[in-house]
Amino acid sequence: MGRLEGRTMVITGAGRGLGRTLMRRFVAEGAQVIATARDLARLEEAVGALGDRAVAVAADLGVPADVERVFAEADKRFGKLDVLINNAAIYDFFRIAEATPERIRTTVYANLLAPMLCTRAAAPLLQKAGGGDIINVTSEAVRTPFHYLTAYAATKTGLENFSSNTHVELRAANIRVTTLRLGAMSDPDRSEMTAMPEETLAFVAANSAAMASVGTTLMSFDHVANCVLDMLTMPAEVAYDIVELRPRL
């Protein structure tokens, strides 16, 4: 029997990267997962070998109606919800003065508004199940300034504040809310970022010192999945506000 046998969860951003790794690991541990992302084809490919323990639900989580549809499917398919992992995010870097309003809006919608809407929709289901976990994935950028990441860092800082306040707001319902602050990870799909090549080169050139200060290695998604699995299997009496995982220096 797996460590998550009988647990049901929603994982956002599950079509690629960390979200896909979390989904596959947790299904292997016995969980049932509603996997959501915007790209249905990629999402279906990600869940394809997992049988009926993983269900793909394409959604734009900045749209309230899409969010409601995701959590209605979780309730319909599995009858309960134990875990929400707010993992989906847009990692886009740009100078604020040079960015289009749409680029800024998209970052805020994906990285801050979407987790808020998902938490709002998940809370009644978690409470109905007698409690559970919400994990909000943030970034080392909240405490280490990086050029070109002003908007991204602002949304992740806002998410940490939202996380700490909902931790207080929801604890009477036995819902544990935790910030998972992550350092640099090895991501083979990172080439799909929305930044232009010249912006990528400028980002690296401007941030060499900051990048060296936060670690000279990269974590794997499996490292993070191991950590999250431990978090989800801690006794319900144990609360933690922030878990920070980063490469060794």
Contacts in CASP RR format, 6 or more apart in sequence:
PFRMAT RR
TARGET T0000
AUTHOR 0000-0000-0000
METHOD contacts of the structure
MODEL  1
MGRLEGRTMVITGAGRGLGRTLMRRFVAEGAQVIATARDLARLEEAVGAL
GDRAVAVAADLGVPADVERVFAEADKRFGKLDVLINNAAIYDFFRIAEAT
PERIRTTVYANLLAPMLCTRAAAPLLQKAGGGDIINVTSEAVRTPFHYLT
AYAATKTGLENFSSNTHVELRAANIRVTTLRLGAMSDPDRSEMTAMPEET
LAFVAANSAAMASVGTTLMSFDHVANCVLDMLTMPAEVAYDIVELRPRL
1 30 0 8 1.000
2 28 0 8 1.000
2 29 0 8 1.000
2 30 0 8 1.000
3 29 0 8 1.000
3 30 0 8 1.000
3 229 0 8 1.000
3 233 0 8 1.000
4 26 0 8 1.000
4 29 0 8 1.000
4 30 0 8 1.000
4 31 0 8 1.000
4 229 0 8 1.000
4 232 0 8 1.000
4 233 0 8 1.000
5 29 0 8 1.000
5 30 0 8 1.000
5 31 0 8 1.000
6 30 0 8 1.000
6 31 0 8 1.000
6 32 0 8 1.000
6 82 0 8 1.000
7 26 0 8 1.000
7 30 0 8 1.000
7 31 0 8 1.000
7 32 0 8 1.000
7 82 0 8 1.000
7 83 0 8 1.000
7 232 0 8 1.000
8 31 0 8 1.000
8 32 0 8 1.000
8 33 0 8 1.000
8 34 0 8 1.000
8 74 0 8 1.000
8 78 0 8 1.000
8 79 0 8 1.000
8 80 0 8 1.000
8 81 0 8 1.000
8 82 0 8 1.000
8 83 0 8 1.000
9 26 0 8 1.000
9 31 0 8 1.000
9 32 0 8 1.000
9 33 0 8 1.000
9 34 0 8 1.000
9 81 0 8 1.000
9 82 0 8 1.000
9 83 0 8 1.000
9 84 0 8 1.000
9 85 0 8 1.000
10 33 0 8 1.000
10 34 0 8 1.000
10 36 0 8 1.000
10 70 0 8 1.000
10 71 0 8 1.000
10 74 0 8 1.000
10 81 0 8 1.000
10 83 0 8 1.000
10 84 0 8 1.000
10 85 0 8 1.000
10 118 0 8 1.000
10 122 0 8 1.000
11 19 0 8 1.000
11 22 0 8 1.000
11 23 0 8 1.000
11 26 0 8 1.000
11 33 0 8 1.000
11 34 0 8 1.000
11 35 0 8 1.000
11 36 0 8 1.000
11 85 0 8 1.000
11 87 0 8 1.000
12 19 0 8 1.000
12 36 0 8 1.000
12 37 0 8 1.000
12 61 0 8 1.000
12 85 0 8 1.000
12 86 0 8 1.000
12 87 0 8 1.000
12 88 0 8 1.000
12 114 0 8 1.000
12 115 0 8 1.000
12 118 0 8 1.000
13 19 0 8 1.000
13 20 0 8 1.000
13 35 0 8 1.000
13 36 0 8 1.000
13 37 0 8 1.000
13 87 0 8 1.000
13 88 0 8 1.000
14 20 0 8 1.000
14 22 0 8 1.000
14 23 0 8 1.000
14 33 0 8 1.000
14 35 0 8 1.000
14 36 0 8 1.000
14 37 0 8 1.000
14 43 0 8 1.000
14 46 0 8 1.000
14 47 0 8 1.000
14 87 0 8 1.000
15 23 0 8 1.000
15 35 0 8 1.000
15 37 0 8 1.000
15 39 0 8 1.000
15 42 0 8 1.000
15 43 0 8 1.000
15 45 0 8 1.000
15 46 0 8 1.000
16 37 0 8 1.000
16 42 0 8 1.000
16 46 0 8 1.000
16 189 0 8 1.000
16 192 0 8 1.000
17 187 0 8 1.000
17 189 0 8 1.000
17 221 0 8 1.000
18 87 0 8 1.000
18 137 0 8 1.000
18 182 0 8 1.000
18 185 0 8 1.000
18 187 0 8 1.000
18 221 0 8 1.000
18 224 0 8 1.000
18 225 0 8 1.000
19 85 0 8 1.000
19 87 0 8 1.000
19 221 0 8 1.000
20 46 0 8 1.000
21 221 0 8 1.000
21 222 0 8 1.000
21 224 0 8 1.000
21 225 0 8 1.000
22 85 0 8 1.000
22 87 0 8 1.000
22 221 0 8 1.000
22 224 0 8 1.000
22 225 0 8 1.000
22 228 0 8 1.000
23 33 0 8 1.000
23 35 0 8 1.000
23 46 0 8 1.000
23 47 0 8 1.000
23 50 0 8 1.000
23 54 0 8 1.000
24 46 0 8 1.000
24 50 0 8 1.000
25 222 0 8 1.000
25 225 0 8 1.000
25 229 0 8 1.000
26 33 0 8 1.000
26 225 0 8 1.000
26 229 0 8 1.000
27 33 0 8 1.000
27 50 0 8 1.000
27 53 0 8 1.000
27 54 0 8 1.000
29 229 0 8 1.000
30 53 0 8 1.000
31 53 0 8 1.000
31 83 0 8 1.000
32 53 0 8 1.000
32 54 0 8 1.000
32 77 0 8 1.000
32 78 0 8 1.000
33 47 0 8 1.000
33 50 0 8 1.000
33 53 0 8 1.000
33 54 0 8 1.000
33 55 0 8 1.000
34 55 0 8 1.000
34 57 0 8 1.000
34 70 0 8 1.000
34 73 0 8 1.000
34 74 0 8 1.000
34 77 0 8 1.000
34 78 0 8 1.000
35 43 0 8 1.000
35 46 0 8 1.000
35 47 0 8 1.000
35 54 0 8 1.000
35 55 0 8 1.000
35 56 0 8 1.000
35 57 0 8 1.000
36 43 0 8 1.000
36 56 0 8 1.000
36 57 0 8 1.000
36 58 0 8 1.000
36 59 0 8 1.000
36 61 0 8 1.000
36 70 0 8 1.000
36 88 0 8 1.000
37 43 0 8 1.000
37 58 0 8 1.000
37 59 0 8 1.000
37 88 0 8 1.000
38 58 0 8 1.000
38 59 0 8 1.000
38 60 0 8 1.000
39 58 0 8 1.000
40 56 0 8 1.000
40 58 0 8 1.000
43 56 0 8 1.000
43 57 0 8 1.000
43 58 0 8 1.000
44 56 0 8 1.000
46 56 0 8 1.000
47 54 0 8 1.000
47 55 0 8 1.000
47 56 0 8 1.000
48 54 0 8 1.000
55 73 0 8 1.000
55 77 0 8 1.000
57 69 0 8 1.000
57 70 0 8 1.000
57 73 0 8 1.000
59 66 0 8 1.000
59 67 0 8 1.000
59 69 0 8 1.000
59 70 0 8 1.000
60 66 0 8 1.000
61 67 0 8 1.000
61 70 0 8 1.000
61 88 0 8 1.000
61 110 0 8 1.000
61 114 0 8 1.000
61 117 0 8 1.000
61 118 0 8 1.000
62 109 0 8 1.000
62 110 0 8 1.000
62 113 0 8 1.000
62 114 0 8 1.000
62 117 0 8 1.000
64 117 0 8 1.000
67 114 0 8 1.000
67 117 0 8 1.000
67 118 0 8 1.000
67 120 0 8 1.000
67 121 0 8 1.000
68 121 0 8 1.000
70 118 0 8 1.000
70 121 0 8 1.000
71 81 0 8 1.000
71 118 0 8 1.000
71 121 0 8 1.000
71 122 0 8 1.000
71 125 0 8 1.000
74 81 0 8 1.000
74 125 0 8 1.000
75 81 0 8 1.000
75 125 0 8 1.000
80 125 0 8 1.000
80 128 0 8 1.000
80 129 0 8 1.000
81 122 0 8 1.000
81 125 0 8 1.000
81 126 0 8 1.000
81 128 0 8 1.000
81 129 0 8 1.000
82 126 0 8 1.000
82 129 0 8 1.000
82 131 0 8 1.000
82 132 0 8 1.000
82 133 0 8 1.000
83 132 0 8 1.000
83 133 0 8 1.000
83 134 0 8 1.000
83 135 0 8 1.000
83 232 0 8 1.000
84 118 0 8 1.000
84 119 0 8 1.000
84 122 0 8 1.000
84 126 0 8 1.000
84 133 0 8 1.000
84 134 0 8 1.000
84 135 0 8 1.000
85 134 0 8 1.000
85 135 0 8 1.000
85 137 0 8 1.000
85 228 0 8 1.000
86 114 0 8 1.000
86 115 0 8 1.000
86 118 0 8 1.000
86 119 0 8 1.000
86 134 0 8 1.000
86 135 0 8 1.000
86 136 0 8 1.000
86 137 0 8 1.000
86 159 0 8 1.000
87 137 0 8 1.000
88 110 0 8 1.000
88 114 0 8 1.000
89 110 0 8 1.000
89 111 0 8 1.000
89 137 0 8 1.000
89 155 0 8 1.000
89 156 0 8 1.000
90 106 0 8 1.000
90 107 0 8 1.000
90 110 0 8 1.000
90 111 0 8 1.000
90 152 0 8 1.000
90 194 0 8 1.000
91 152 0 8 1.000
91 190 0 8 1.000
91 193 0 8 1.000
92 103 0 8 1.000
92 106 0 8 1.000
92 107 0 8 1.000
92 151 0 8 1.000
92 152 0 8 1.000
92 193 0 8 1.000
92 194 0 8 1.000
92 195 0 8 1.000
93 146 0 8 1.000
93 148 0 8 1.000
93 149 0 8 1.000
93 152 0 8 1.000
93 193 0 8 1.000
93 195 0 8 1.000
93 199 0 8 1.000
93 200 0 8 1.000
93 203 0 8 1.000
94 103 0 8 1.000
94 148 0 8 1.000
94 151 0 8 1.000
94 195 0 8 1.000
94 199 0 8 1.000
95 148 0 8 1.000
95 150 0 8 1.000
96 104 0 8 1.000
96 150 0 8 1.000
96 151 0 8 1.000
99 151 0 8 1.000
103 151 0 8 1.000
103 194 0 8 1.000
104 151 0 8 1.000
107 151 0 8 1.000
107 152 0 8 1.000
107 155 0 8 1.000
108 151 0 8 1.000
108 155 0 8 1.000
111 152 0 8 1.000
111 155 0 8 1.000
111 156 0 8 1.000
111 159 0 8 1.000
112 155 0 8 1.000
112 158 0 8 1.000
112 159 0 8 1.000
112 162 0 8 1.000
115 136 0 8 1.000
115 159 0 8 1.000
115 162 0 8 1.000
116 162 0 8 1.000
119 134 0 8 1.000
119 162 0 8 1.000
119 166 0 8 1.000
119 177 0 8 1.000
122 134 0 8 1.000
123 170 0 8 1.000
123 173 0 8 1.000
123 175 0 8 1.000
126 132 0 8 1.000
126 134 0 8 1.000
126 170 0 8 1.000
126 173 0 8 1.000
126 175 0 8 1.000
127 173 0 8 1.000
127 174 0 8 1.000
127 175 0 8 1.000
130 173 0 8 1.000
130 174 0 8 1.000
131 173 0 8 1.000
131 174 0 8 1.000
131 175 0 8 1.000
131 236 0 8 1.000
132 174 0 8 1.000
132 175 0 8 1.000
132 176 0 8 1.000
132 236 0 8 1.000
133 175 0 8 1.000
133 176 0 8 1.000
133 177 0 8 1.000
133 178 0 8 1.000
133 231 0 8 1.000
133 232 0 8 1.000
134 163 0 8 1.000
134 166 0 8 1.000
134 170 0 8 1.000
134 175 0 8 1.000
134 176 0 8 1.000
134 177 0 8 1.000
134 178 0 8 1.000
135 177 0 8 1.000
135 178 0 8 1.000
135 179 0 8 1.000
135 180 0 8 1.000
135 228 0 8 1.000
135 231 0 8 1.000
135 232 0 8 1.000
136 159 0 8 1.000
136 160 0 8 1.000
136 162 0 8 1.000
136 163 0 8 1.000
136 177 0 8 1.000
136 178 0 8 1.000
136 179 0 8 1.000
136 180 0 8 1.000
137 180 0 8 1.000
137 182 0 8 1.000
138 156 0 8 1.000
138 157 0 8 1.000
138 159 0 8 1.000
138 160 0 8 1.000
138 163 0 8 1.000
138 179 0 8 1.000
138 180 0 8 1.000
138 181 0 8 1.000
138 182 0 8 1.000
139 152 0 8 1.000
139 153 0 8 1.000
139 156 0 8 1.000
139 181 0 8 1.000
139 182 0 8 1.000
139 183 0 8 1.000
140 181 0 8 1.000
140 182 0 8 1.000
140 183 0 8 1.000
140 184 0 8 1.000
140 214 0 8 1.000
140 244 0 8 1.000
140 246 0 8 1.000
141 149 0 8 1.000
141 152 0 8 1.000
141 153 0 8 1.000
141 156 0 8 1.000
142 153 0 8 1.000
142 156 0 8 1.000
142 157 0 8 1.000
142 160 0 8 1.000
142 181 0 8 1.000
144 210 0 8 1.000
144 213 0 8 1.000
144 214 0 8 1.000
145 153 0 8 1.000
145 210 0 8 1.000
146 153 0 8 1.000
146 203 0 8 1.000
146 207 0 8 1.000
146 210 0 8 1.000
147 203 0 8 1.000
147 206 0 8 1.000
147 207 0 8 1.000
147 210 0 8 1.000
148 199 0 8 1.000
148 202 0 8 1.000
148 203 0 8 1.000
148 206 0 8 1.000
148 207 0 8 1.000
159 179 0 8 1.000
160 179 0 8 1.000
160 181 0 8 1.000
160 242 0 8 1.000
163 177 0 8 1.000
163 178 0 8 1.000
163 179 0 8 1.000
163 241 0 8 1.000
164 177 0 8 1.000
164 179 0 8 1.000
164 241 0 8 1.000
164 242 0 8 1.000
166 177 0 8 1.000
167 176 0 8 1.000
167 177 0 8 1.000
167 178 0 8 1.000
167 239 0 8 1.000
167 241 0 8 1.000
170 177 0 8 1.000
171 177 0 8 1.000
171 239 0 8 1.000
174 236 0 8 1.000
176 236 0 8 1.000
176 239 0 8 1.000
176 240 0 8 1.000
178 231 0 8 1.000
178 240 0 8 1.000
178 241 0 8 1.000
178 242 0 8 1.000
178 243 0 8 1.000
179 241 0 8 1.000
179 242 0 8 1.000
179 243 0 8 1.000
180 224 0 8 1.000
180 227 0 8 1.000
180 228 0 8 1.000
180 231 0 8 1.000
180 243 0 8 1.000
180 245 0 8 1.000
181 242 0 8 1.000
181 243 0 8 1.000
181 244 0 8 1.000
181 245 0 8 1.000
181 246 0 8 1.000
182 219 0 8 1.000
182 224 0 8 1.000
182 244 0 8 1.000
182 245 0 8 1.000
182 246 0 8 1.000
183 214 0 8 1.000
183 219 0 8 1.000
183 245 0 8 1.000
183 246 0 8 1.000
183 247 0 8 1.000
184 211 0 8 1.000
184 214 0 8 1.000
184 215 0 8 1.000
184 218 0 8 1.000
184 219 0 8 1.000
184 246 0 8 1.000
184 247 0 8 1.000
185 218 0 8 1.000
185 219 0 8 1.000
185 220 0 8 1.000
185 221 0 8 1.000
185 224 0 8 1.000
186 218 0 8 1.000
186 219 0 8 1.000
186 220 0 8 1.000
186 221 0 8 1.000
187 221 0 8 1.000
193 200 0 8 1.000
195 203 0 8 1.000
204 211 0 8 1.000
214 246 0 8 1.000
214 247 0 8 1.000
214 249 0 8 1.000
215 246 0 8 1.000
215 247 0 8 1.000
215 248 0 8 1.000
215 249 0 8 1.000
216 247 0 8 1.000
216 249 0 8 1.000
217 247 0 8 1.000
217 248 0 8 1.000
218 247 0 8 1.000
219 245 0 8 1.000
219 246 0 8 1.000
219 247 0 8 1.000
223 245 0 8 1.000
224 245 0 8 1.000
227 243 0 8 1.000
227 245 0 8 1.000
231 240 0 8 1.000
231 243 0 8 1.000
234 240 0 8 1.000
END
